[in-house]
Amino acid sequence: MKPQRLLLSVLTAGAIATSSLVSPPFSTVATAFSADEQTSINVYQQASPSVVTIRVGRGAGSGSIISADGLVLTNDHVVSSARNGRVEVLTSTGQTYIGDVIATDRRNDLALVRLRTSDPLPALRVASRDGIQVGQRVYAIGSPFGLSGTFTTGILSRIADNGDLQTDAAINPGNSGGPLLNSNGELIGVNKAILSPNRGGNIGIGFATSATVAQDFIAANRSRTVAQGTSRTPSPSPSGSTSPPPRLGIEVNAGLVIQSVERGSPAAQIGLRSGDRLLGVNGTRLQRIEQLLAFLNTRPDSAVFTISRGRRVANVRVNF
């Protein structure tokens, strides 16, 4: 459908003089918002200046400025493909900075980026550990599909056994790394994933790493500098090993269908692609994402995955 054209008439000076006797077509009475609306407005006005868009190559995600000297909290998967650990960060005012990735935590999908600037920046407060409760109103700000400053609301639906927060606030591609906020405009989580069956959009199930985990990560790494290099936080395995679990480099939905493949990852090297379905690993049938994660947490050196593509089924070996 072609866009409609709006025809604007030009008023003469005489027409303007005559129209000045007509009442304006808008209300001059101050708008009164409901208590819930005013809370949402306050949260957005308070928090949005601290939310940034992070660009890495052709991809983009979100992040939160957490200190006035330019420390940004985001997801590991948002910055994992950055060349030389360098990203471009766009603030809500349109200012662009170069940022350096100084620490990452793959298990909890967290990363810290330090901006190359001496400008004082608006920082987001992190909520206290006891201020996260199922049923509380939550708010998300980010850049879904590149639309920076997008604001959505919902509730905290569930707290998983590992501490992850589940919410029905609308989260979409590009929201990753952005803040999940409470009604005081404080960060309670870092948005990181959604359940999206059959490559659809948001269905009301999104996940965030809890601020409780984020606080420990920030405290351990905030003093790091670029010269010290990037710190990667290891994840303890059931056997006590501190080496991080291997990464396939894929994004899958609840049905274990691959949604995207990270460039240069083990999955990309063996030719996996979007639309492939993971059926099994080392002869064991896979039915849930948790099974896949549990297997990777055993730190295998290699694995044989059973994959379906269309009507074809094949076994492929992955070396980590």
C-alpha positions as a printed Julia matrix, in Angstrom:
320×3 Matrix{Float64}:
   0.0     0.0    0.0
   1.36    3.41  -0.98
   1.67    5.93   1.85
  -1.08    8.53   1.86
  -0.13   12.11   1.04
  -1.17   14.81   3.46
  -2.2    18.05   1.71
  -1.35   21.13   3.77
  -3.06   24.41   2.88
  -1.23   27.7    3.37
  -3.18   30.36   5.24
  -2.94   33.97   4.18
  -2.35   36.72   6.72
  -6.06   37.54   6.56
  -7.0    33.93   7.23
  -4.7    33.83  10.22
  -6.28   36.96  11.64
  -9.74   35.5   11.23
  -8.81   32.12  12.7
  -7.38   33.77  15.79
 -10.96   34.14  17.02
 -11.46   30.36  16.98
 -10.68   28.25  20.06
  -7.52   26.09  19.76
  -8.21   22.45  18.75
  -6.43   21.1   21.82
  -7.03   21.15  25.55
  -5.18   23.69  27.66
  -6.01   21.8   30.87
  -3.11   19.94  32.47
  -3.4    16.17  31.92
  -3.93   14.12  35.07
  -2.36   10.65  34.86
  -3.38    7.68  36.95
  -1.01    6.54  39.69
   0.2     3.59  37.58
   0.73    5.8   34.54
   2.67    8.35  36.56
   4.89    5.62  38.0
   5.66    4.37  34.47
   6.42    7.92  33.31
   8.7     8.5   36.3
  10.58    5.23  35.75
  11.17    6.02  32.08
  12.27    9.61  32.69
  14.63    8.5   35.45
  16.16    5.43  33.81
  16.16    6.02  30.03
  19.13    8.47  30.0
  21.26    5.61  31.38
  20.24    3.07  28.71
  22.47    2.74  25.64
  22.51    0.96  22.3
  25.58   -1.22  21.68
  26.64   -1.85  18.1
  28.9    -4.72  17.1
  29.36   -5.09  13.37
  25.89   -5.36  11.85
  24.29   -6.42  15.12
  23.04   -4.31  18.0
  21.95   -4.79  21.59
  21.38   -2.71  24.68
  23.17   -1.87  27.9
  23.01    0.16  31.1
  25.45    2.82  32.3
  26.11    1.8   35.91
  28.76    4.35  36.9
  29.3     8.0   36.01
  32.8     7.26  34.68
  31.38    5.21  31.8
  31.02    1.6   32.93
  28.3    -0.22  30.98
  26.63   -3.52  31.91
  25.31   -5.72  29.09
  25.15   -9.35  27.88
  28.15  -11.46  26.92
  26.37  -12.56  23.74
  25.89   -8.91  22.7
  29.66   -8.25  22.65
  31.08  -11.74  22.01
  31.78  -11.06  18.32
  33.45   -7.67  18.88
  36.77   -7.36  17.08
  39.61   -6.7   19.52
  36.98   -6.36  22.24
  35.85   -3.0   20.89
  32.24   -1.84  20.47
  30.35    1.32  19.54
  27.98    2.71  22.18
  25.2     5.19  21.42
  23.61    7.12  24.3
  20.03    8.37  24.54
  21.24   11.89  23.61
  22.76   10.63  20.36
  26.37   10.8   21.57
  28.56    7.96  20.29
  31.5     6.49  22.23
  33.98    3.7   21.67
  33.84    1.06  24.39
  36.23   -1.72  25.41
  35.0    -5.05  26.77
  36.86   -5.54  30.07
  35.08   -8.56  31.58
  32.6   -11.27  30.58
  30.7   -14.08  32.29
  29.4   -16.59  29.75
  27.46  -18.69  32.21
  25.34  -15.75  33.39
  25.56  -13.93  30.03
  27.05  -10.75  31.46
  29.7    -8.32  30.22
  31.23   -5.01  31.3
  32.22   -2.34  28.79
  34.31    0.7   29.68
  33.66    3.79  27.55
  36.57    5.86  26.29
  35.44    9.18  27.7
  35.93   11.55  30.61
  32.39   12.91  30.27
  30.22   12.47  33.38
  27.39   10.12  32.45
  23.99    9.38  34.06
  24.27    6.12  36.0
  21.53    3.61  36.77
  21.15    2.4   40.35
  21.24   -1.35  41.01
  18.48   -2.66  43.3
  19.24   -4.24  46.66
  19.3    -8.01  46.9
  16.04   -8.23  48.85
  14.01   -6.05  46.48
  13.2    -8.73  43.9
   9.82  -10.44  44.37
   7.51  -12.42  42.1
   4.45  -10.33  41.29
   6.15   -6.94  41.39
   5.69   -4.54  38.47
   8.73   -4.46  36.17
   9.81   -2.29  33.25
  12.18   -2.9   30.33
  14.03   -0.35  28.21
  16.13   -1.22  25.18
  16.56   -1.13  21.43
  14.37   -3.91  19.96
  14.93   -4.12  16.2
  17.04   -0.94  16.49
  14.23    1.16  18.01
  16.25    2.73  20.82
  14.5     3.92  23.96
  11.6     1.47  23.65
   9.74    1.06  26.96
   7.58   -1.93  27.93
   5.99   -3.07  31.18
   4.9    -6.31  32.83
   5.34   -8.29  36.03
   8.04  -10.48  37.47
   6.47  -13.85  36.64
   8.93  -16.3   38.17
  12.35  -16.65  39.75
  14.11  -19.76  38.46
  16.2   -22.1   40.62
  19.38  -20.54  39.22
  18.13  -17.06  40.1
  17.13  -16.02  36.56
  14.13  -13.71  36.4
  11.17  -14.48  34.14
   8.88  -11.68  32.95
   5.99  -11.06  30.59
   7.26   -7.57  29.72
   7.76   -7.49  25.95
  11.41   -8.28  25.12
  12.54   -8.7   21.52
  15.81   -8.95  19.55
  17.82   -5.85  20.42
  16.57   -5.72  24.03
  19.41   -8.06  25.03
  21.69   -6.45  27.61
  19.17   -3.77  28.55
  17.79   -3.28  32.06
  14.8    -4.84  33.75
  13.71   -2.22  36.29
  11.57   -1.94  39.4
   9.1     0.87  40.16
  11.92    2.94  41.68
  13.79    2.92  38.37
  16.47    0.58  39.75
  18.0    -2.3   37.81
  16.81   -5.69  39.04
  17.93   -7.73  36.02
  19.76   -7.78  32.69
  17.45   -8.9   29.87
  18.96  -11.74  27.87
  16.53  -14.13  26.16
  12.98  -14.96  25.15
  11.08  -18.13  24.35
   9.95  -17.72  20.76
   8.48  -20.89  19.21
   8.77  -21.3   15.45
  10.79  -18.1   15.05
   7.85  -15.97  16.15
   7.95  -12.79  18.19
   7.54  -12.26  21.9
   4.98  -14.57  23.55
   5.27  -13.16  27.06
   8.14  -15.3   28.36
  11.41  -13.42  28.69
  14.44  -13.96  30.91
  16.94  -11.73  32.69
  20.04  -12.36  34.79
  19.27  -11.23  38.32
  20.82   -8.07  39.76
  22.03  -10.27  42.64
  24.34  -12.09  40.22
  25.17   -8.89  38.34
  26.26   -7.11  41.55
  28.86   -9.78  42.31
  30.13   -9.65  38.72
  30.38   -5.85  38.79
  32.15   -5.81  42.15
  34.75   -8.34  40.97
  35.56   -6.54  37.73
  34.7    -2.82  37.89
  38.29   -1.79  38.67
  39.71   -3.57  35.62
  41.28   -1.48  32.88
  41.7    -2.09  29.17
  45.42   -2.62  29.67
  44.67   -5.59  31.94
  42.79   -7.34  29.16
  39.4    -9.0   29.22
  38.5   -11.11  32.22
  36.3   -14.13  31.56
  34.51  -15.46  34.62
  34.73  -19.28  34.72
  31.73  -21.43  35.56
  32.27  -24.24  38.09
  31.37  -27.67  36.78
  29.85  -30.53  38.77
  33.32  -32.08  38.96
  34.8   -28.9   40.4
  36.56  -27.73  37.23
  36.71  -23.95  36.76
  37.07  -23.99  32.97
  34.09  -22.49  31.13
  31.72  -24.91  29.39
  32.08  -25.13  25.61
  29.81  -23.04  23.42
  28.12  -24.32  20.29
  27.43  -20.77  19.14
  23.74  -21.23  18.37
  20.44  -19.79  19.53
  17.61  -22.31  19.81
  13.94  -22.02  20.66
  11.94  -24.19  23.07
  11.62  -26.88  20.38
  15.42  -27.05  19.95
  15.19  -25.53  16.48
  18.22  -23.38  15.67
  17.27  -19.72  15.32
  20.71  -18.29  14.53
  24.34  -19.44  14.24
  27.22  -17.33  15.52
  29.83  -16.6   12.87
  33.06  -18.55  13.42
  31.52  -20.78  16.12
  31.88  -24.59  16.27
  28.32  -24.84  14.93
  29.17  -22.63  11.96
  32.33  -24.6   11.23
  30.39  -27.86  10.78
  27.69  -26.2    8.68
  24.73  -25.94  11.06
  22.22  -23.3   10.05
  18.92  -21.71  11.04
  16.03  -24.15  10.79
  18.04  -27.24  11.78
  16.61  -29.14  14.75
  18.73  -30.78  17.47
  17.4   -34.31  18.0
  20.07  -35.88  20.19
  23.63  -35.86  21.47
  25.92  -38.88  21.73
  22.95  -41.19  21.13
  20.74  -39.62  23.82
  17.54  -37.96  22.66
  17.24  -34.24  23.42
  13.79  -33.03  24.45
  14.52  -29.86  26.44
  17.02  -27.01  26.34
  18.03  -27.88  29.91
  19.34  -31.26  28.71
  21.6   -29.54  26.19
  22.93  -27.1   28.78
  23.53  -29.88  31.28
  25.53  -31.83  28.7
  27.69  -28.81  27.81
  28.36  -28.21  31.51
  30.17  -31.57  31.63
  32.93  -29.88  29.53
  33.09  -32.42  26.66
  35.99  -32.18  24.22
  33.71  -33.26  21.38
  30.18  -34.49  20.75
  28.11  -36.16  18.05
  24.83  -34.34  17.47
  21.88  -35.81  15.62
  20.39  -33.11  13.39
  17.28  -32.96  11.22
  17.11  -30.67   8.2
  13.86  -30.9    6.31
  13.28  -34.64   5.85
  16.94  -35.56   6.3
  18.56  -36.75   9.53
  22.32  -36.87  10.04
  24.95  -37.25  12.75
  27.61  -34.55  12.89
  30.69  -34.37  15.13
  31.6   -31.14  16.89
  35.07  -30.56  18.35
  35.15  -27.87  21.03
